[in-house]
């Protein structure tokens, strides 16, 4: 089966040894994604809602680069540094996936790779 690795160009991909997204057959997996742009700038500041909106857009763009669409996302996993932000993150997720409704989970973690990151999201898409 063919494998396609997609890179964002982040220095972390080489250091840690991962891809932003991987497609094998009709499955696309998008790695845990935080609200950082291609220049390394954190997007959304201290707003978990804004960070989540940016992350979901970024995930969608990598699913598309892998040949899929947001409508084909079947699973998301959300990691938040403070579970009290669940409504902000949930609102962003709900706005993005209102009609798609993938399976999901949201869990609180003790921290992400930088304290500026409030939320990290990963996704799975199944392409027909």
HELIX and SHEET records of a PDB file:
HELIX    1   1 UNK A   11  UNK A   16  1                                   6    
HELIX    2   2 UNK A   48  UNK A   65  1                                  18    
HELIX    3   3 UNK A   70  UNK A   72  5                                   3    
HELIX    4   4 UNK A   83  UNK A   85  5                                   3    
HELIX    5   5 UNK A   86  UNK A   97  1                                  12    
SHEET    1   A 6 UNK A   3  UNK A   6  0                                        
SHEET    2   A 6 UNK A  21  UNK A  24 -1                                        
SHEET    3   A 6 UNK A  27  UNK A  33 -1                                        
SHEET    4   A 6 UNK A 119  UNK A 126 -1                                        
SHEET    5   A 6 UNK A  73  UNK A  80 -1                                        
SHEET    6   A 6 UNK A 103  UNK A 108  1                                        
END                                                                             
